[in-house]
């Protein structure tokens, strides 16, 4: 999160909110935000929410990240909101929307995770 400059503003089992300001470190050679930045934000936000929603004694492991890039961005502040589409005992599916300051949809993604037993003695 530090490498991205991502600021998590709210985390719960039903929603994760985050934001960050675009800087040169986020841009690819054509001067627009690199798709890997969006995929990382989707993975981070959805994982935080999935961990909060996981049953006691379980950890989550990601099995699929599908991120779509809808609009190029060069500058500004972006906002992400992740919410569960399904949060079961064994699997979860989360969706994240990334919007700009004008509330235009910039990217969207889904993260699928499995809930696995936490190692003995591990904090959950």
TAQUI-V153239 format. One record per residue. OMEGA is omega in radians with two decimals (NA if undefined). Layout:
omega=OMEGA
omega=OMEGA
//
This chain:
omega=-3.14
omega=-3.14
omega=3.13
omega=-3.01
omega=-3.08
omega=3.12
omega=3.08
omega=-3.08
omega=3.13
omega=3.11
omega=3.03
omega=3.12
omega=-3.11
omega=-3.13
omega=3.02
omega=3.11
omega=3.13
omega=3.09
omega=3.08
omega=3.10
omega=-3.14
omega=3.03
omega=-3.10
omega=-3.11
omega=-3.12
omega=-2.99
omega=3.01
omega=-3.02
omega=3.14
omega=3.05
omega=3.09
omega=-3.12
omega=3.14
omega=3.14
omega=3.12
omega=3.07
omega=3.13
omega=3.13
omega=3.12
omega=3.12
omega=3.09
omega=-3.12
omega=-3.10
omega=-3.09
omega=-3.14
omega=3.12
omega=3.11
omega=3.12
omega=-3.14
omega=3.11
omega=3.12
omega=-3.10
omega=-3.08
omega=3.08
omega=3.11
omega=3.13
omega=-3.13
omega=2.97
omega=3.12
omega=3.04
omega=3.14
omega=3.10
omega=3.13
omega=3.05
omega=3.09
omega=-3.08
omega=3.12
omega=-3.13
omega=-2.99
omega=-3.05
omega=3.12
omega=3.12
omega=3.13
omega=-3.08
omega=3.01
omega=-3.13
omega=-3.13
omega=-3.10
omega=3.13
omega=3.06
omega=3.11
omega=3.12
omega=3.12
omega=2.96
omega=3.08
omega=3.11
omega=-3.13
omega=-3.13
omega=-3.08
omega=-3.10
omega=3.09
omega=3.03
omega=-3.13
omega=3.09
omega=-3.12
omega=3.06
omega=3.11
omega=-3.10
omega=3.08
omega=-3.10
omega=3.09
omega=-3.13
omega=3.07
omega=3.13
omega=-3.08
omega=-3.14
omega=3.09
omega=-3.14
omega=3.08
omega=3.08
omega=3.06
omega=-3.14
omega=2.97
omega=3.05
omega=-3.09
omega=3.11
omega=3.07
omega=3.09
omega=3.13
omega=3.12
omega=-3.12
omega=3.05
omega=3.11
omega=NA
//
